[in-house]
Structures are given as structure tokens and as C-alpha cells.
Amino acid sequence: MTTELHLRQPNRTQGVRGLMLMSFSALGIIYSDIGTSPLYVLSTLFPASGPVPSNEDVIGAISAIIFSLTLVPLIKYSFIALHFGTGEGEGGTFALWTALFPRKIPSEEDRQLTRYTTEEVVEEKVGRLGFSVLRKAKWPLMVWALFGTSLVLGDGVLTPAVSVVSAVGGIAVAKPSVLDSVVPISIAFLLVLFLIQSLGTKKISFAFAPITFVWFLLLAVCGAINISKYPGIFRAFDPSRAVMFFVRTKNFDALSSILLAITGCEAIFANLGQFTPSSIRIGFIFAYVCLVLAYLGQGARIIVDGEEVMSSLFYATIPGGIGGGLYWVTFLFAILACLIASQTMITACFSLVQQLINFDACPRFRMKYTSSTSAGQIYFAAVNYTLMVAVIATIGGFRTSFSLTNAYGFAVSTVMFITTTFLTLSIPFAKDLPWPLAIAFFLFFGFIDALFWGSSFRKVPHGAWYPLAIGGALTLMLSFYTWARHSEYLFDAKNHSKLSHIITRSSAVDKKQEDSKFDFANEQDRSTSTGVRILVDGHNREENATGTDEDDTPAIPDETLWLSVPEGQLELPRISTMAIFHKTSDGRGVPHAFYSFLRRWPALPRVVIFLSTRVVGLPHVRLEDRYDIVKVRSLEGFYGITVRLGYRDSRPAYVEEILPRLRAIEAAYDPKQAAVHIQDINDAARNSTHILPNYVFQSKPTRFAFISFIRSFLITELYARVRTIFPDETSAAEGGDDQIYIGVNAQI
């Protein structure tokens, strides 16, 4: 049983209004990347140094762009991929992997202190037919997902560089004298963008959404005016024109330029944690119409004006001519839209890093929640400033937009194909849909992705090596961290101990008192079925005031307790203190730090609490809904507590909040002795201490000396240092002198 948490649901009017407002906000976060593609797509496809294309070539190229926009971002991502986010509403390649291999949800048994198991302690339980075959490929698929995620993070470096440099280049079109200043001006704009990230997605989106909205309207208006000069451009809606363009020109490399028209499509899925699927779809339909008009208009102007517009296909096709009023208005909004396009990938990077952290695939960077209504709107200072440095270095290294676009498409096409493979697997395994549907999906969209990938791969020597290098390096680092974290988790879970293996009532050498030892064998049943269980919402309460069940072994007041150690047994006097042991992993039994603590200080606190913390998808959890407490009946003063915190809750004052609930449990459990036990709790609470593990990592030896050396270096030198720099966020609230870190030698 779990405490039921509630949020006030909006009425239908509020829901519709909220949906439209969120759709408008999504424009300022998600679509500026794909919305700024008209700045450079046709300039890359038809470079100024080449000949003026024929009318049929222009129509064919525009047709290829339109159907690429239709098939990939509109159908594949907006109408298909958004159905495959995780239960928490997260999107992206790693979210698809976690949907296939969901983390085991802790059960009520995991809070029990007297039973434990070391079998499959962290593996998910799967009952779906055929999943056992897929499960064998779990780790290879994880590396594949990490590679896709790494490429998206690399895209977060390239997108700001490409977009802003391309937009700022519009100054040089009207004022050639500032050509040498394009790079420093671009860097200055980006510095401002990165420095405002701490304001949060919500504030930024409300500021950016109107700008993006106006930008799309300008694209649509310019496109409509240009189309009027050559209405025949509407023949581009015939898909055969796109096919015949490649048949006629045999220019397979043109696909890598057309790919630039759909860059940013992965952000539609990756930003699912920031917005709802419906709001994303509504926003993209508006963006799609505006983009189609823009490309049709540019194509019409190429056919009509030819060489006059080839020098700068975007700025030269703005109605009114270079230097006119509409030109400078469009230029201004192009700059702003490109800055917002950079925001798209920055926000996507924040969401992806949060996913990686949640599944222990990335160090725990300090995270800030920036919204009280959405758990997905977050900010990472470390990620933000790392991206800032990388983007500035990229602009300084490549310097021109043409060089940057060569590097741009490869990462996008690779991520598109990785997403297709995971969507194919998710169709039967995550959604229980027929296999033929999955095969048809893979054959159709896999073929499209493969065409784009093959074309962009040919640009590896000309700049595409850059995102490949970034993605490869990040994949290696994330894969290593995931493996080491998994090994640490296994160590911690397998070293949870059964209380009866640690504490007994009599010395092991005293055979006459053997029968008086704790009988913990059935303790789980007693603590959940007949024992006291208090759920703080007051809706579920199981009480047994007598504690005299047939197989029950209630605690004996003032009993003598012993700690089992390899050398024998140590007597454990009870002292009037409260110790809160924080469990860092799921699993039944008591944590390793409990035994290590007693070995160092062989005295048992009067009140012992084993605390597990869960962060739920609400901004705040009411105090009455926060705690779930299980009393251990066979050992007086032992409790298992799960605390639920909202993602914007500060760490509570545990002792003050727990005390009233412990008193209520004791009063319900044994009214006759309640006064004595409550007094013991009150006395112990005057001296409370939080106990947390402090791992000292060691590498397991292997049969091969060289492998042992490499493994030892990776674990003890690299991983241990990373875990020291980026420790887990502890549940301990107050900090200061009331915390003790217990050293634990962890051999992984």
C-alpha cells in the first residue's frame, strides 16, 4: 500500500486555456531550431559558387524538403514518437531504453528489515512473452541508447554555433565591412543566452515564445509574397518531383543538405519532459505550415530572379530587397530566433542529463527546479557552462557557417536512426502492438533515416568527424560510469543484512537460551499483516494492540542484546539516542552501514530508524502525506520509514516531523506500555544523529595482472574521485554535527 497523493485537477476551461498557453510556450523552446533552418538550407544545397539550378531542380529540391518535413518531424516524431515517452513523461533515445527496461519499483517488502534476498536484487521482473530474448541485449542496447543521447548532447554544441553564425552573417550581406566581426558578435550573443539560463525554462519560454511566433509569421508572410511571383512552385507537393530530382541529378550528397531542414526534430521528442504531447503537436502544426510557405517562397524567387539571389538565398529573397524595412525587421528576428534555437537544444540537454542522472548513467550534477508546475523544467549550472565553453570553442575553430553545416547533419541523422530502432522495439514490447506493425515502421522510416545517414557520413572528413568524436567520447564516459554505478549498487544491495544475523538476544555459546533468540523468519508477515502499520493519510491503519499472535515473538523490555561478529559476540547496551540510518539503495534488510556502525561503536541506540527517500512527481507533498512508517515488533525501538518529497520540497526537519507519528504508532500498538515507550522516544530524540555510508572503492582482482591493473585504475582513481566530487544527494536535512559518515570498503 502507498499513500495516495492528490493534485487539484483543472476544469475543462482551464485545461483548454492551459493547453493553448503551453503550446504557445513550446514555440519559444522547441521549434526555433527547426524554424531557423531556412537561413541556410538552400544556400548549402545551391551554393553561390555553383551554377544557377534549373526550374525543375528547384521544384524537386523544394519537394524533397517538404516531404522530409512531413515524414520525419511531423509524422514520425509529433504523431508517433510522442506516444512512447516514459511513465514520467520523458522523451529521447534513453527514455525509450528505460521504457523497454524499466527500473524495478521498490515494493513494500523492500522496506522490511527482517527479510532479505540477494537474488536478482536490481533486475526488473519481466513477464512479457519474448522479453527474455530482448533482455539478453540489455547492455548493448543501453550503449546504443547512450550513443544516441551523446550525439544529441553534441548537437547541443553545434546548434547554437550554426544558427547564430548563420543569422549574424546577415549583417555582412548588407554591410560587407563587418564580415570579420561575425564571429565575435556571435559569441557575444551566445554569452548572453547562456548567462540567462538560470532564470528557468518557464520565464525564458514566455519571453521567447512571442519572438518565435513573430518569426514564424515573418517566414509565412515572406513566403506567401514570394510564392505570388511564381505560383508554379506548388508543383513541389507532387512527391514524384523529389524522386526525379535525385534520378536526374544523381546528386546523392544533396540529401545531407536537405537533412538540415529537419535538424531539431529530435528536440521535439527530447523536450517531452518540458511540455505535454498535445501542446508539442499543436505548436508544430503551426510551425510546419510557416516553414512550408517559407521554402516554397525561396524556391519561387530562385526560379524568378536566378543569379540576383544566389549570393544569399535567405536574405536576398526577403521582399523589399536588401536594406529595406522588412529586411532589417526580418534580420532582427532572425538573430533572436537563432538565439532561441540555441535555447531549444540547451533545454533538451538539461532534460537528457536529468534522465541520465535518474538512471545512474551520469554523475549527479547539482540540479535546480525552476517550475512549481512541471518537474521537467530544470537547470544544471555545470552543464550550462560546459556547453557555453564548447560552443565558443566550436565557433572559434570552424569560424564559418558553411564549415559548421558540414559537421551538423551527421549527428542528427545518426540519432534519427537510433530513435527508429528503439521505436521499433517499443511497438511490440512497450505498447503490446503487433510485430508486423513494428517491422513495417522500421522498413519505412529506417530506409529514410539510412538515406540521410549515408549522405551525411560522406562528410565525415569535411567536419562531420566533430560530432562523431564528441558522441564517441561521451558514450565511453557514460558507459563506464553506468557500469561502475551498477556494480556499486549491486554491492550495496547484496550486502543488506538480516537483523537476526546481526543481533541476538543471547550469546551463541549459551545453548540453554537458544530458544529465546529472535524468530525473524516470519517477521515480514507480522509487520505487514498483523503488525502496526500507520499510513499518515489516515485511510489505512492496521492495529494489533496485544501483540500475542500465535507465531509472534514480541520484544522483551530490558533484554540483553548481542552483536554477532566473526570473533564471537559483543554485548550491545541500549543508549538513549536516536539514530537515522539512510538507505542508499533499494532492497530488503538493513544497510551495510548499520553493521559497520555497530562494529565501531558497540552500543545500540534506543530508537533506530532506517530511512528511504522517494522524490515524487509533485512540486510539494503535504506533511500528512509525507511519511509511511512500519514498526518492527520483535525489536523494540526499530522502525522502517519511507519519506516522500516533492521535487521542489526542501529537506525536512525529520526528527520534529517523525516524532508525533512514532508516538501515534506506540499508542496504537500497546496502550498499556505506550507511556513508557513514548517517554523513551522523547528522551532519545534529544540526541539524534544521521548515519550515512562513505564508500571506499576497491577493484575486484582478476586472473590477469594487466586487466587487474587497468580495472583498479579505473575504479580507485577515476570512479572513486568522480563519486567524491559528485556525491549522491543525501536525505540528511540539517547538516552540521548531527551527521556521521561510516566508512565502508566497497569491492566492485
Order of alpha helices (4+ residues) and beta strands (2+ residues): alpha-alpha-alpha-alpha-alpha-alpha-alpha-alpha-alpha-alpha-alpha-alpha-alpha-alpha-alpha-beta-beta-alpha-alpha-alpha-alpha-alpha-beta-beta-beta-beta-beta-beta-alpha-beta-beta-beta-alpha-alpha-beta-alpha-alpha-beta
